[in-house]
Amino acid sequence: MSPVPEALVRKKLDAMLARCEEEKRRPSVLALARELGMSNTTFRRNFPDVTAEISRQRTTPVSPAAGARNELDRLAFRNSKLRRRNHELTGQLKLAVAQIQFLAHRAAQLEQALETQANVTNIADRR
C-alpha cells in the first residue's frame, strides 16, 4: 500500500506539468517525489506508471516561446542566405583569379611576340 493516494499524486503531477509547460522546462520525478514528501526510490517503486509518464515528458523536446521561435527562424533563414551568397562569391572570386592568371600569361606572350617582331634586344640578354 502506498503512503500517498494516487489521486493526490495525479493532481500534483498535473500541476507540475502545467508549471513546467509555462516555464519551458522539463518535469522531474525527484521534484514530484519531494513535493509529496517521499524519497525518489519509494516514489518510483509505488508509482511506476507516473514515473514512466514523467520520463516520456522528459524525452519530448521543449519548444521555445513563440517570439524566440520566430527569432530562431529568422536567424536560420538569414544564415542560410549568407551561406548561399558566400558560396556564390567564392565561385566568382575563383573565376576572377583564373581570368587574371590567363590575362597575365597572355600579356607576357604578346609582349614577347612584340619584342621578337620589333627586333628588340633586352639589356639583360646581352651580358
N, C-alpha and C positions, 0 to 999 in steps of 0.2 A: 504494500500500500504506500502511495507517495505521500510525502508530508504536506504537499500543496495541491489543492484541487485543480484539475485540468482546465476548468472554465476560467479560473484566475490566471493560469499560465497563458491561455489563449488571449485573454483580454490584455495582459501585459505585452504579449508578443505583438498584437495588432498595434498597440500604442507605440512600441519601439520601432516597428516597421514604418509607421507614419512619420515618426521623428527622423528616422534615417532617410526617408524619401525627401523630406523638407530640407534637411541639412546636406543632402547629396553625399552620404557616407554609407558604409556597409554595416549591416547588423552583426552582432556578436553573441554567440552562445554564452560566453563568460559574462557579458554585460547583463543579459537577461537573468542568468542564474544569480548574480549579485543583487539584482533588483528584487528578486524573490527571496533573498536571504539564504540561498543554497550554495553549496560548493559546486564547482564545474562538473566534477565526476558524478556527484549524486544527481545533478540535473540531467546529465547525459544518460545515466542509467535509467532514470524514471520516465524520461520524455524523449525517447529516441526519434519519434516522428517529428517532434518540434525541432530537435537538433538537425534532422535531415532537411527540414524546410528552411531553416536558417542557413545551412550550408549551401543549399540551392540559391538562396538570395545572395550569398556572398560571391558566387561564381558568375552571376549576371553582371555585366558592366554597368557602372554608374553613369547615367547620361548627364552631360554638363547642362547648365542652365541655358535657357533659350538664347539669351544675349551672348553668352560665351560661345554657344554653338555657332551662331551667326558670325561671330568674330573668327572662330576657327575655320569656318567655310571660306570666309573672305581671305584669310591669310593663306589657306591651302590653294585657292584659286590664283592668288597673286604669285605665290611661289611657283606654281606650275607655269604660269605665263612668263615669269622671269627665266625659268629654265629653258623654255622654248626659244625665247629671244636670245639667250646666251648661246644656245646651240646654233641658231641662225647666224649670229655674229661671228662665232668661231669658224663656221664654214666660209663666210665672206672674207675673214682675215686670212685663212689658208689660201683662198683663191687670189687675194691681193698679193700675198707673198710670192706665189708661183708666177704671177704676172710680172712682178718687179724683177724676179730672177731671170725670166725669159727676156725682158726688155734690156736688162744689163748685159746679158750674153749676146743678144742681137746687136746692141750698140757697139760692143767690143768687136764683133765680126765686121760691122760696117766701117768702123774706124780703121781696122786692118786692111780692108779692101780699098778704102780711100787712099791710105798711105801707099799701098802697093801700086795703085793706078797713077798716083801723082809722083811716083818715084821719090818719096820722102825717106830720108835715112835718119834713124834715131841716133842721137849723140852717144847714147849708152851702147849701141851696137858697134860703133867704130872703135872703141877702146880695145 
